Amino acid sequence: MRDNTRHYRELFLDDVPMMDVRAPVEYLKGAFPNTVNLPLMNDIERQKVGTCYKQHGQQAAIALGHELVCGATKTQRIEAWAAFARAHADGYLYCFRGGLRSQIVQQWLKSEAGIDYPRVVGGYKAMRGFLFDTTRAATEECQFVLLGGLTGTGKTEVIAELSNALDLEGHANHRGSSFGRRATPQPAQIDFENRLAIDILKKRHAGIEQFVLEDEGRIVGSCSLPLELYQGMQQYPLVWLEDSFAGRVERILKDYVIDLRADFEAVVGAEGGFDAFAAYLRKSLSGIVKRLGGERYQRLAAIMEAALQEQDRSGAVDLHRGWIEGLLGEYYDPMYAFQQQSKAARIEFRGNRHEVLEYLRERARR
């Protein structure tokens, strides 16, 4: 098992390309970076074989699998596997447990295409377990410090400049707030956990044993933080990032209005991009209507609507400052002030962007 663990470590450290031969439904639930799904059986075939296995046993299920994947279907799949193997001579293939499916693919590649391609012993389940253990070990063996601050202070920018930071929001593809959704979808929960674990693995391999995390809740959009990490975050020391109210308004205007519109247009297209962006802002605001209260929501929604209409008409974004200032001053700042008070004993440093970066870099050298 120790040799297998060393192999899994090398696979992820070196970003080795891997062929995942599980069914598409399995792949969508969770996979690894640098992998391609080239299944032995599609979802329907896998379901039929699974039902046969339960009713008639393994041999009958294997026989059915060979009946379902034969002729032109078998040829096409072998050609796809062979193309991957030729393009990635240093790669590997795997199935769920490193068992029958990966063995069959390996055998067919050798007999039909003349390619002797290695498979991962233990398969997806073992590699997934290795990454789970990687995150758990880090929470037990490494030091962590949290980066906190009011909304719009630029915590994400600071995280991006630190070589020892773990970008939780980046891995989750979400900004972590009610307005945090991006134009592209979030990863599956398991994908999020795998990406985070690989990031930890690579940084520890580079000698990093002290990590900086943005102070987050348990959920970042739809992605849940690993339990051990979240529990630790209730105790880790905190560094508090500060910026002026005006500076925070301008940063939010850039991130959530100017840049996000461009992101939606890049994904949806110029025609539908603005409508998708506008719908996103409206939905985000309506999502906190209960916490805002009816009167405040109606007032801020009216300001937002006028800002969107003006932006659509002329491209000007100045009116957006109205609802941004209202949300910061009347909603986010009071909420964060309460949170800051509850965490005050853990705050070991406060400062602006330059001061916080300097402090955290010096802290990592201790």
VOBA-1610 file (N, C-alpha, C; in pm, whole numbers, padded with zeros to 5 digits, always signed):
BEGIN
Met+00083-00121+00000Met+00000+00000+00000Met+00086+00126+00000Arg+00201+00118+00070Arg+00291+00234+00074Arg+00343+00268-00065Asp+00374+00165-00146Asp+00420+00189-00282Asp+00309+00253-00365Asn+00185+00204-00347Asn+00072+00262-00419Asn+00054+00409-00382Thr+00067+00440-00254Thr+00052+00579-00209Thr+00157+00667-00274Arg+00279+00619-00284Arg+00385+00695-00349Arg+00351+00716-00497His+00291+00615-00559His+00253+00628-00699His+00143+00732-00716Tyr+00041+00729-00630Tyr-00068+00829-00640Tyr-00009+00970-00623Arg+00082+00983-00531Arg+00146+01112-00507Arg+00215+01163-00633Glu+00287+01076-00700Glu+00357+01114-00823Glu+00259+01150-00934Leu+00150+01074-00944Leu+00050+01102-01048Leu-00003+01244-01035Phe-00036+01286-00913Phe-00095+01419-00894Phe+00010+01530-00894Leu+00127+01502-00841Leu+00233+01604-00842Leu+00277+01636-00985Asp+00280+01535-01070Asp+00330+01552-01207Asp+00218+01579-01308Asp+00094+01593-01261Asp-00020+01617-01351Asp-00024+01514-01464Val-00006+01388-01428Val-00005+01282-01528Val-00143+01268-01591Pro-00153+01269-01723Pro-00284+01251-01788Pro-00337+01110-01765Met-00466+01102-01735Met-00526+00971-01706Met-00658+00952-01781Met-00681+00830-01821Met-00803+00791-01891Met-00898+00725-01790Asp-01012+00787-01768Asp-01112+00736-01675Asp-01213+00654-01754Val-01216+00522-01730Val-01302+00436-01810Val-01433+00403-01739Arg-01463+00476-01631Arg-01593+00461-01566Arg-01704+00518-01656Ala-01828+00489-01622Ala-01941+00542-01698Ala-01952+00693-01679Pro-02009+00764-01776Pro-02021+00910-01765Pro-02087+00958-01635Val-02190+00887-01589Val-02259+00931-01467Val-02166+00926-01347Glu-02075+00831-01345Glu-01977+00823-01236Glu-01877+00937-01246Tyr-01835+00965-01368Tyr-01736+01070-01391Tyr-01789+01206-01351Leu-01917+01232-01382Leu-01977+01362-01351Leu-01992+01384-01201Lys-02005+01275-01126Lys-02017+01289-00981Lys-01886+01329-00916Gly-01775+01297-00981Gly-01646+01331-00925Gly-01533+01272-01006Ala-01433+01355-01034Ala-01319+01309-01113Ala-01195+01388-01070Phe-01087+01366-01141Phe-00961+01434-01111Phe-00925+01528-01227Pro-00846+01633-01199Pro-00793+01714-01309Pro-00706+01629-01401Asn-00688+01674-01522Asn-00602+01606-01620Asn-00651+01466-01655Thr-00783+01446-01645Thr-00841+01317-01684Thr-00941+01337-01796Val-00960+01232-01875Val-01058+01231-01983Val-01146+01108-01964Asn-01277+01126-01977Asn-01369+01015-01961Asn-01389+00943-02094Leu-01333+00823-02104Leu-01348+00738-02221Leu-01398+00603-02172Pro-01530+00592-02148Pro-01584+00478-02075Pro-01583+00347-02152Leu-01570+00239-02075Leu-01589+00107-02132Leu-01736+00086-02167Met-01825+00130-02077Met-01969+00120-02099Met-02034+00256-02075Asn-02136+00287-02155Asn-02211+00408-02128Asn-02307+00384-02011Asp-02383+00485-01973Asp-02467+00475-01854Asp-02571+00365-01865Ile-02634+00353-01981Ile-02739+00252-02000Ile-02679+00112-01995Glu-02566+00094-02063Glu-02499-00037-02063Glu-02457-00075-01921Arg-02403+00020-01849Arg-02359-00007-01711Arg-02477-00047-01624Gln-02591+00020-01643Gln-02710-00011-01563Gln-02759-00154-01592Lys-02759-00190-01719Lys-02804-00325-01756Lys-02712-00431-01698Val-02581-00406-01706Val-02486-00502-01652Val-02498-00512-01500Gly-02520-00399-01434Gly-02537-00399-01290Gly-02659-00477-01245Thr-02769-00460-01318Thr-02892-00534-01287Thr-02871-00684-01307Cys-02801-00719-01416Cys-02771-00859-01445Cys-02684-00920-01336Tyr-02589-00843-01286Tyr-02500-00891-01181Tyr-02579-00924-01055Lys-02673-00836-01018Lys-02752-00858-00897Lys-02843-00980-00912Gln-02894-01001-01031Gln-02991-01108-01051Gln-02928-01243-01086His-02815-01239-01158His-02761-01365-01211His-02614-01389-01180Gly-02545-01292-01119Gly-02407-01313-01081Gly-02305-01255-01177Gln-02178-01268-01139Gln-02069-01201-01212Gln-02052-01254-01354Gln-02051-01386-01371Gln-02024-01441-01504Gln-02129-01399-01605Ala-02256-01400-01563Ala-02363-01357-01653Ala-02347-01209-01686Ala-02306-01129-01587Ala-02288-00985-01610Ala-02174-00959-01707Ile-02065-01033-01692Ile-01951-01017-01784Ile-01993-01054-01926Ala-02067-01163-01938Ala-02112-01206-02071Ala-02201-01101-02135Leu-02291-01044-02055Leu-02379-00939-02108Leu-02297-00817-02150Gly-02196-00783-02071Gly-02112-00670-02107Gly-02044-00689-02241His-01998-00808-02268His-01934-00837-02397His-02036-00833-02511Glu-02161-00870-02483Glu-02266-00861-02586Glu-02299-00715-02618Leu-02301-00631-02514Leu-02337-00490-02533Leu-02226-00410-02599Val-02101-00443-02565Val-01986-00370-02622Val-01915-00465-02718Cys-01961-00462-02841Cys-01903-00550-02943Cys-01913-00482-03079Gly-01858-00545-03181Gly-01870-00494-03317Gly-01818-00353-03333Ala-01897-00269-03401Ala-01855-00131-03430Ala-01838-00049-03302Thr-01924-00074-03202Thr-01914-00001-03075Thr-01780-00029-03008Lys-01743-00154-03003Lys-01616-00193-02943Lys-01499-00131-03020Thr-01506-00136-03152Thr-01399-00081-03236Thr-01380+00068-03211Gln-01492+00140-03206Gln-01486+00285-03184Gln-01424+00318-03049Arg-01460+00242-02948Arg-01406+00271-02814Arg-01259+00237-02805Ile-01218+00129-02867Ile-01076+00094-02867Ile-00996+00201-02941Glu-01051+00251-03051Glu-00982+00357-03126Glu-00965+00482-03040Ala-01067+00516-02962Ala-01058+00633-02874Ala-00952+00611-02766Trp-00950+00492-02707Trp-00850+00461-02604Trp-00710+00464-02664Ala-00696+00409-02783Ala-00565+00404-02848Ala-00515+00544-02881Ala-00607+00630-02926Ala-00568+00767-02958Ala-00518+00839-02832Phe-00586+00817-02721Phe-00542+00878-02596Phe-00405+00822-02556Ala-00390+00693-02564Ala-00263+00629-02524Ala-00146+00678-02608Arg-00169+00695-02739Arg-00062+00743-02826Arg-00028+00889-02797Ala-00132+00967-02765Ala-00110+01109-02737Ala-00047+01130-02599His-00067+01033-02510His-00017+01046-02372His+00056+00918-02334Ala+00174+00904-02387Ala+00251+00782-02363Ala+00288+00764-02216Asp+00286+00875-02141Asp+00322+00868-01998Asp+00199+00851-01909Gly+00080+00833-01971Gly-00043+00831-01894Gly-00079+00695-01836Tyr-00198+00694-01774Tyr-00251+00573-01711Tyr-00401+00566-01737Leu-00457+00449-01714Leu-00602+00434-01718Leu-00650+00380-01584Tyr-00775+00405-01551Tyr-00829+00354-01426Tyr-00981+00341-01435Cys-01035+00254-01350Cys-01181+00245-01333Cys-01209+00274-01186Phe-01320+00227-01133Phe-01355+00265-00997Phe-01260+00204-00893Arg-01240+00074-00900Arg-01153+00008-00802Arg-01025-00049-00864Gly-00999-00018-00989Gly-00882-00075-01054Gly-00901-00221-01087Gly-01027-00261-01103Gly-01058-00401-01123Gly-01095-00437-01266Leu-01212-00500-01280Leu-01247-00565-01405Leu-01252-00471-01525Arg-01314-00354-01509Arg-01329-00266-01625Arg-01194-00218-01678Ser-01108-00175-01588Ser-00977-00127-01636Ser-00893-00243-01690Gln-00911-00362-01634Gln-00840-00478-01687Gln-00886-00512-01829Ile-01016-00505-01853Ile-01069-00533-01986Ile-01017-00431-02087Val-01023-00303-02051Val-00973-00199-02140Val-00825-00221-02168Gln-00750-00254-02066Gln-00607-00281-02081Gln-00582-00399-02175Gln-00660-00505-02158Gln-00645-00624-02242Gln-00683-00595-02387Trp-00792-00525-02409Trp-00836-00496-02546Trp-00737-00403-02616Leu-00682-00308-02542Leu-00582-00219-02601Leu-00461-00299-02649Lys-00421-00396-02570Lys-00303-00474-02606Lys-00333-00570-02721Ser-00446-00640-02716Ser-00477-00741-02817Ser-00525-00681-02949Glu-00598-00569-02941Glu-00657-00512-03062Glu-00575-00397-03122Ala-00503-00325-03038Ala-00427-00209-03087Ala-00277-00223-03066Gly-00236-00329-02999Gly-00093-00350-02977Gly-00031-00253-02880Ile-00111-00197-02789Ile-00061-00097-02694Ile-00068-00155-02553Asp+00046-00158-02488Asp+00054-00206-02349Asp+00047-00083-02259Tyr-00072-00054-02208Tyr-00093+00072-02134Tyr-00119+00042-01987Pro-00052+00113-01896Pro-00064+00082-01754Pro-00196+00130-01694Arg-00240+00062-01589Arg-00360+00103-01516Arg-00321+00135-01371Val-00403+00214-01307Val-00377+00253-01169Val-00433+00146-01076Val-00347+00086-00997Val-00389-00015-00900Val-00476+00053-00794Gly-00593-00002-00769Gly-00684+00057-00671Gly-00782+00154-00732Gly-00750+00206-00851Gly-00841+00289-00926Gly-00883+00419-00859Tyr-00998+00468-00903Tyr-01049+00596-00856Tyr-01066+00597-00704Lys-01120+00490-00650Lys-01150+00487-00506Lys-01024+00505-00423Ala-00917+00440-00461Ala-00793+00450-00385Ala-00730+00589-00400Met-00733+00644-00521Met-00677+00779-00542Met-00759+00884-00467Arg-00889+00867-00468Arg-00977+00957-00394Arg-00947+00950-00244Gly-00927+00829-00193Gly-00891+00813-00053Gly-00758+00878-00020Phe-00663+00869-00113Phe-00532+00932-00093Phe-00547+01084-00081Leu-00629+01144-00166Leu-00648+01289-00160Leu-00724+01331-00035Phe-00820+01252+00006Phe-00891+01279+00131Phe-00792+01279+00248Asp-00703+01182+00251Asp-00602+01174+00357Asp-00504+01290+00349Thr-00477+01338+00228Thr-00386+01452+00210Thr-00439+01576+00279Thr-00567+01605+00261Thr-00627+01722+00325Thr-00633+01704+00476Arg-00674+01586+00520Arg-00684+01560+00663Arg-00548+01573+00730Ala-00444+01519+00667Ala-00309+01526+00725Ala-00263+01671+00737Ala-00296+01753+00637Ala-00256+01894+00642Ala-00319+01966+00760Thr-00446+01936+00788Thr-00513+02002+00901Thr-00451+01960+01033Glu-00389+01844+01038Glu-00327+01795+01161Glu-00181+01839+01175Glu-00113+01858+01062Glu+00032+01877+01065Glu+00078+02019+01030Cys-00007+02099+00966Cys+00035+02231+00918Cys-00026+02344+01001Gln+00029+02463+00984Gln-00027+02583+01046Gln-00117+02655+00945Phe-00221+02719+00996Phe-00313+02794+00910Phe-00341+02931+00972Val-00357+03030+00887Val-00400+03162+00931Val-00508+03208+00835Leu-00610+03275+00889Leu-00723+03321+00808Leu-00704+03467+00770Leu-00752+03501+00651Leu-00756+03640+00605Leu-00901+03685+00606Gly-00932+03782+00691Gly-01068+03835+00700Gly-01072+03980+00659Gly-01193+04035+00657Gly-01211+04174+00620Gly-01352+04198+00572Leu-01392+04323+00568Leu-01525+04358+00520Leu-01539+04325+00372Thr-01661+04316+00325Thr-01687+04289+00184Thr-01622+04397+00097Gly-01549+04351-00006Gly-01491+04445-00101Gly-01352+04494-00066Thr-01291+04443+00039Thr-01157+04491+00074Thr-01048+04432-00014Gly-01081+04331-00093Gly-00982+04274-00185Gly-00910+04153-00129Lys-00979+04075-00048Lys-00916+03955+00011Lys-00870+03858-00097Thr-00953+03842-00201Thr-00918+03750-00309Thr-00789+03794-00380Glu-00770+03924-00394Glu-00649+03976-00458Glu-00526+03945-00374Val-00539+03957-00243Val-00427+03926-00154Val-00395+03777-00161Ile-00498+03694-00157Ile-00479+03549-00167Ile-00402+03515-00294Ala-00435+03581-00404Ala-00372+03552-00533Ala-00223+03587-00533Glu-00180+03676-00445Glu-00041+03720-00444Glu+00047+03640-00348Leu-00015+03549-00271Leu+00061+03474-00172Leu+00089+03333-00222Ser+00214+03294-00219Ser+00252+03161-00268Ser+00205+03050-00175Asn+00173+03085-00050Asn+00130+02983+00046Asn-00020+02990+00075Ala-00096+03052-00012Ala-00241+03062+00008Ala-00314+02949-00063Leu-00425+02908-00006Leu-00517+02813-00068Leu-00641+02891-00109Asp-00666+02900-00237Asp-00776+02982-00289Asp-00905+02900-00290Leu-00975+02899-00178Leu-01098+02821-00166Leu-01203+02867-00267Glu-01217+02997-00283Glu-01315+03049-00378Glu-01277+03016-00521Gly-01149+03018-00550Gly-01103+02982-00684Gly-01134+02837-00716His-01106+02749-00621His-01134+02606-00643His-01285+02581-00653Ala-01364+02660-00582Ala-01509+02644-00585Ala-01574+02721-00700Asn-01496+02803-00769Asn-01546+02890-00877Asn-01668+02970-00830His-01651+03034-00715His-01758+03113-00654His-01694+03213-00560Arg-01752+03333-00550Arg-01692+03436-00466Arg-01734+03425-00319Gly-01820+03332-00287Gly-01850+03305-00149Gly-01960+03388-00087Ser-02017+03484-00160Ser-02123+03568-00105Ser-02255+03542-00178Ser-02360+03614-00137Ser-02489+03600-00204Ser-02480+03639-00350Phe-02385+03724-00384Phe-02364+03768-00522Phe-02243+03696-00585Gly-02206+03581-00528Gly-02078+03522-00564Gly-02075+03430-00684Arg-02193+03398-00742Arg-02191+03304-00855Arg-02118+03365-00974Arg-02050+03280-01048Arg-01978+03325-01168Arg-02054+03285-01294Ala-02006+03329-01407Ala-02074+03300-01533Ala-02063+03153-01571Thr-01960+03086-01523Thr-01941+02943-01548Thr-01982+02865-01424Pro-02025+02740-01439Pro-02077+02664-01325Pro-01971+02624-01224Gln-02016+02593-01104Gln-01926+02542-01000Gln-01894+02395-01027Pro-01781+02349-00975Pro-01748+02207-00989Pro-01838+02123-00899Ala-01843+01993-00927Ala-01908+01900-00835Ala-01833+01902-00702Gln-01902+01867-00595Gln-01842+01870-00462Gln-01712+01790-00457Ile-01713+01671-00513Ile-01593+01586-00509Ile-01480+01649-00591Asp-01514+01710-00705Asp-01412+01777-00785Asp-01346+01891-00705Phe-01430+01967-00634Phe-01378+02075-00549Phe-01281+02020-00445Glu-01320+01915-00377Glu-01235+01855-00275Glu-01105+01801-00334Asn-01114+01740-00453Asn-00994+01687-00518Asn-00898+01798-00557Arg-00950+01905-00614Arg-00865+02018-00655Arg-00794+02080-00535Leu-00868+02097-00427Leu-00809+02154-00306Leu-00699+02064-00253Ala-00725+01934-00248Ala-00626+01840-00196Ala-00499+01839-00281Ile-00514+01846-00413Ile-00397+01847-00502Ile-00317+01976-00483Asp-00386+02086-00462Asp-00320+02213-00434Asp-00237+02201-00305Ile-00297+02145-00203Ile-00226+02123-00076Ile-00105+02033-00098Leu-00125+01923-00170Leu-00017+01828-00197Leu+00101+01896-00264Lys+00074+01976-00367Lys+00182+02041-00442Lys+00254+02145-00357Lys+00179+02219-00277Lys+00242+02321-00195Lys+00326+02258-00084Arg+00278+02152-00026Arg+00358+02085+00078Arg+00482+02023+00015His+00470+01972-00105His+00586+01917-00175His+00691+02025-00199Ala+00644+02150-00217Ala+00736+02262-00238Ala+00793+02316-00107Gly+00754+02254+00005Gly+00810+02294+00134Gly+00723+02386+00216Ile+00602+02415+00170Ile+00511+02504+00243Ile+00440+02425+00353Glu+00447+02478+00475Glu+00381+02412+00589Glu+00292+02510+00666Gln+00279+02633+00616Gln+00189+02731+00675Gln+00102+02788+00564Phe-00028+02777+00579Phe-00120+02817+00473Phe-00207+02934+00515Val-00239+03019+00416Val-00333+03129+00435Val-00463+03094+00366Leu-00574+03111+00437Leu-00708+03086+00383Leu-00792+03210+00400Glu-00880+03236+00305Glu-00979+03341+00326Glu-01082+03291+00427Asp-01122+03378+00518Asp-01220+03342+00619Asp-01356+03319+00551Glu-01400+03195+00548Glu-01523+03157+00476Glu-01622+03089+00570Gly-01747+03082+00525Gly-01844+02997+00592Gly-01824+02853+00549Arg-01907+02765+00598Arg-01892+02623+00565Arg-01917+02598+00417Ile-02007+02678+00357Ile-02046+02657+00217Ile-01994+02771+00131Val-01927+02739+00023Val-01885+02840-00076Val-01970+02815-00201Gly-02078+02888-00212Gly-02175+02858-00317Gly-02243+02727-00287Ser-02216+02627-00370Ser-02272+02493-00348Ser-02167+02394-00299Cys-02044+02441-00278Cys-01934+02353-00237Cys-01910+02365-00086Ser-01910+02251-00019Ser-01885+02248+00125Ser-01737+02228+00153Leu-01684+02306+00247Leu-01545+02288+00286Leu-01529+02154+00357Pro-01414+02089+00343Pro-01388+01967+00419Pro-01410+01993+00568Leu-01474+01900+00636Leu-01515+01923+00775Leu-01398+01956+00865Glu-01287+01881+00853Glu-01172+01905+00940Glu-01117+02046+00921Leu-01117+02092+00796Leu-01066+02225+00767Leu-01159+02331+00825Tyr-01289+02314+00805Tyr-01384+02412+00857Tyr-01380+02419+01008Gln-01369+02304+01073Gln-01361+02303+01219Gln-01237+02377+01267Gly-01126+02358+01196Gly-01004+02430+01232Gly-01018+02579+01214Met-01094+02621+01113Met-01111+02763+01083Met-01185+02837+01194Gln-01250+02764+01284Gln-01316+02829+01397Gln-01216+02867+01505Gln-01090+02825+01489Gln-00989+02851+01591Gln-00863+02918+01536Tyr-00840+02912+01405Tyr-00716+02965+01348Tyr-00704+03115+01375Pro-00581+03166+01389Pro-00560+03311+01402Pro-00605+03384+01277Leu-00634+03512+01293Leu-00697+03591+01188Leu-00619+03718+01161Val-00601+03748+01034Val-00542+03876+00991Val-00653+03954+00920Trp-00671+04080+00959Trp-00786+04158+00912Trp-00741+04262+00809Leu-00796+04252+00688Leu-00763+04342+00578Leu-00859+04461+00579Glu-00803+04581+00566Glu-00885+04702+00571Glu-00870+04783+00442Asp-00977+04855+00410Asp-00976+04948+00296Asp-01086+05051+00319Ser-01078+05162+00248Ser-01179+05267+00264Ser-01312+05222+00205Phe-01420+05286+00249Phe-01553+05255+00196Phe-01556+05282+00046Ala-01499+05394+00003Ala-01499+05429-00140Ala-01419+05327-00221Gly-01306+05283-00167Gly-01226+05184-00236Gly-01299+05051-00252Arg-01374+05014-00149Arg-01450+04889-00155Arg-01563+04898-00256Val-01630+05013-00263Val-01737+05032-00362Val-01682+05016-00503Glu-01567+05078-00530Glu-01508+05071-00664Glu-01465+04929-00698Arg-01414+04857-00600Arg-01372+04720-00626Arg-01492+04631-00659Ile-01599+04648-00585Ile-01720+04568-00611Ile-01781+04607-00745Leu-01779+04735-00778Leu-01828+04779-00908Leu-01752+04711-01021Lys-01621+04703-01005Lys-01540+04639-01109Lys-01565+04489-01116Asp-01566+04423-00998Asp-01577+04277-00996Asp-01716+04228-01033Tyr-01818+04291-00976Tyr-01954+04238-00987Tyr-02038+04304-01095Val-01988+04410-01154Val-02063+04477-01261Val-01983+04475-01392Ile-01869+04540-01393Ile-01792+04553-01517Ile-01736+04418-01563Asp-01659+04354-01474Asp-01595+04228-01512Asp-01696+04115-01529Leu-01797+04111-01443Leu-01893+04002-01451Leu-01978+04010-01578Arg-02012+04131-01618Arg-02084+04144-01745Arg-01998+04088-01859Ala-01870+04123-01858Ala-01780+04073-01963Ala-01771+03920-01958Asp-01771+03864-01837Asp-01765+03718-01824Asp-01889+03653-01884Phe-02006+03708-01854Phe-02130+03652-01908Phe-02134+03664-02060Glu-02087+03775-02112Glu-02085+03792-02257Glu-01987+03697-02323Ala-01877+03668-02255Ala-01780+03573-02309Ala-01837+03431-02314Val-01922+03398-02217Val-01980+03264-02208Val-02106+03252-02292Val-02196+03349-02279Val-02328+03342-02344Val-02327+03403-02482Gly-02242+03504-02503Gly-02241+03577-02628Gly-02282+03721-02605Ala-02245+03808-02695Ala-02271+03951-02678Ala-02420+03982-02668Glu-02503+03911-02745Glu-02646+03941-02744Glu-02712+03903-02613Gly-02695+03779-02571Gly-02762+03733-02450Gly-02684+03756-02323Gly-02559+03798-02336Gly-02474+03813-02219Gly-02523+03916-02120Phe-02564+04033-02170Phe-02610+04137-02077Phe-02737+04094-02007Asp-02830+04032-02079Asp-02955+03986-02016Asp-02927+03883-01908Ala-02832+03791-01934Ala-02798+03690-01834Ala-02732+03755-01712Phe-02647+03853-01736Phe-02582+03926-01628Phe-02685+04002-01544Ala-02777+04071-01610Ala-02880+04147-01539Ala-02969+04054-01457Ala-03006+03941-01515Ala-03089+03845-01443Ala-03016+03792-01320Tyr-02886+03774-01334Tyr-02805+03726-01221Tyr-02807+03826-01107Leu-02789+03957-01138Leu-02790+04058-01033Leu-02926+04064-00964Arg-03032+04062-01043Arg-03167+04068-00984Arg-03192+03948-00892Lys-03154+03831-00939Lys-03176+03710-00861Lys-03093+03710-00733Ser-02971+03760-00741Ser-02885+03765-00623Ser-02944+03856-00516Leu-02997+03969-00559Leu-03058+04061-00463Leu-03186+04002-00404Ser-03267+03941-00487Ser-03391+03882-00436Ser-03364+03764-00343Gly-03247+03704-00357Gly-03211+03591-00272Gly-03189+03629-00127Ile-03169+03758-00098Ile-03150+03802+00040Ile-03263+03895+00084Val-03379+03887+00017Val-03490+03977+00047Val-03536+03964+00192Lys-03538+03841+00245Lys-03584+03822+00383Lys-03490+03888+00482Arg-03361+03884+00453Arg-03264+03944+00544Arg-03259+04096+00530Leu-03291+04143+00409Leu-03293+04288+00387Leu-03418+04352+00445Gly-03528+04280+00437Gly-03656+04340+00471Gly-03721+04398+00347Gly-03854+04398+00344Gly-03926+04436+00224Gly-03898+04577+00175Glu-03901+04675+00264Glu-03883+04815+00223Glu-03743+04838+00166Arg-03642+04786+00236Arg-03505+04806+00191Arg-03480+04734+00059Tyr-03535+04614+00047Tyr-03520+04540-00079Tyr-03581+04616-00195Gln-03703+04667-00179Gln-03769+04740-00287Gln-03688+04863-00328Arg-03632+04933-00229Arg-03554+05053-00258Arg-03427+05018-00335Leu-03354+04917-00288Leu-03230+04881-00355Leu-03257+04817-00492Ala-03366+04741-00503Ala-03401+04680-00631Ala-03433+04787-00735Ala-03499+04894-00693Ala-03531+05003-00786Ala-03404+05073-00833Ile-03309+05093-00743Ile-03181+05155-00782Ile-03107+05064-00879Met-03106+04934-00849Met-03039+04838-00938Met-03104+04837-01075Glu-03236+04838-01080Glu-03306+04832-01208Glu-03275+04955-01292Ala-03273+05072-01230Ala-03240+05194-01303Ala-03096+05188-01354Ala-03006+05133-01272Ala-02866+05121-01312Ala-02850+05026-01430Leu-02922+04915-01428Leu-02915+04818-01538Leu-02970+04877-01667Gln-03078+04951-01656Gln-03136+05013-01776Gln-03040+05114-01837Glu-02977+05194-01751Glu-02882+05293-01801Glu-02758+05225-01860Gln-02711+05120-01796Gln-02596+05047-01848Gln-02627+04984-01983Asp-02746+04929-01997Asp-02787+04868-02124Asp-02799+04973-02233Arg-02848+05093-02195Arg-02870+05199-02293Arg-02741+05265-02337Ser-02656+05299-02239Ser-02538+05382-02270Ser-02404+05315-02237Gly-02408+05210-02159Gly-02284+05147-02115Gly-02231+05204-01986Ala-02291+05312-01935Ala-02245+05376-01812Ala-02279+05289-01690Val-02189+05286-01594Val-02210+05201-01476Val-02220+05282-01347Asp-02220+05415-01358Asp-02217+05499-01238Asp-02333+05473-01143Leu-02452+05449-01195Leu-02570+05432-01109Leu-02561+05306-01023His-02479+05211-01062His-02466+05089-00982His-02408+05117-00844Arg-02335+05228-00832Arg-02278+05259-00701Arg-02387+05277-00595Gly-02505+05316-00637Gly-02613+05340-00543Gly-02653+05216-00465Trp-02681+05107-00536Trp-02720+04986-00463Trp-02602+04919-00395Ile-02481+04936-00452Ile-02362+04880-00388Ile-02338+04948-00253Glu-02347+05082-00252Glu-02329+05156-00127Glu-02436+05119-00025Gly-02559+05103-00072Gly-02667+05065+00018Gly-02646+04928+00078Leu-02606+04832-00004Leu-02584+04696+00047Leu-02468+04692+00146Leu-02360+04762+00115Leu-02246+04763+00206Leu-02282+04828+00339Gly-02336+04950+00332Gly-02361+05026+00453Gly-02474+04972+00539Glu-02577+04916+00474Glu-02697+04875+00548Glu-02706+04726+00574Tyr-02628+04646+00501Tyr-02642+04501+00517Tyr-02510+04433+00551Tyr-02414+04440+00458Tyr-02290+04364+00477Tyr-02205+04416+00593Asp-02187+04547+00603Asp-02099+04600+00708Asp-02151+04570+00848Pro-02280+04590+00877Pro-02330+04553+01010Pro-02312+04403+01039Met-02334+04320+00938Met-02320+04176+00956Met-02175+04140+00986Tyr-02081+04197+00910Tyr-01940+04169+00931Tyr-01889+04229+01061Ala-01945+04343+01101Ala-01903+04404+01228Ala-01935+04312+01344Phe-02049+04245+01337Phe-02086+04149+01441Phe-01990+04030+01439Gln-01960+03981+01319Gln-01868+03868+01307Gln-01728+03906+01356Gln-01686+04027+01320Gln-01554+04072+01362Gln-01544+04079+01515Gln-01650+04126+01576Gln-01652+04136+01722Gln-01640+03999+01786Ser-01708+03900+01727Ser-01705+03765+01783Ser-01568+03698+01763Lys-01489+03749+01668Lys-01358+03690+01639Lys-01243+03779+01685Ala-01275+03885+01756Ala-01174+03987+01789Ala-01053+03929+01861Ala-01074+03831+01948Ala-00963+03776+02025Ala-00863+03702+01938Arg-00905+03660+01818Arg-00816+03584+01729Arg-00744+03673+01627Ile-00781+03802+01620Ile-00719+03892+01523Ile-00580+03933+01573Glu-00478+03894+01498Glu-00340+03921+01541Glu-00276+04037+01465Phe-00342+04081+01357Phe-00287+04194+01281Phe-00397+04257+01197Arg-00391+04390+01181Arg-00482+04464+01094Arg-00399+04556+01006Gly-00443+04575+00884Gly-00371+04668+00799Gly-00429+04674+00659Asn-00372+04763+00577Asn-00416+04773+00438Asn-00351+04662+00356Arg-00378+04662+00228Arg-00332+04554+00141Arg-00180+04536+00149His-00106+04643+00137His+00040+04635+00139His+00088+04583+00274Glu+00032+04636+00382Glu+00075+04597+00516Glu+00042+04450+00545Val-00076+04407+00502Val-00117+04268+00526Val-00031+04172+00446Leu-00003+04205+00320Leu+00083+04119+00240Leu+00221+04106+00302Glu+00277+04218+00345Glu+00410+04216+00408Glu+00408+04132+00535Tyr+00303+04148+00616Tyr+00293+04075+00741Tyr+00282+03924+00716Leu+00196+03886+00623Leu+00175+03743+00597Leu+00298+03677+00537Arg+00371+03750+00453Arg+00493+03694+00397Arg+00600+03677+00504Glu+00608+03774+00592Glu+00705+03765+00702Glu+00664+03653+00798Arg+00536+03639+00821Arg+00486+03535+00910Arg+00521+03395+00859Ala+00515+03379+00727Ala+00546+03249+00667Ala+00692+03212+00680Arg+00778+03310+00704Arg+00922+03284+00715Arg+00964+03250+00858Arg+00871+03264+00952Arg+00907+03239+01091Arg+00932+03092+01117
//
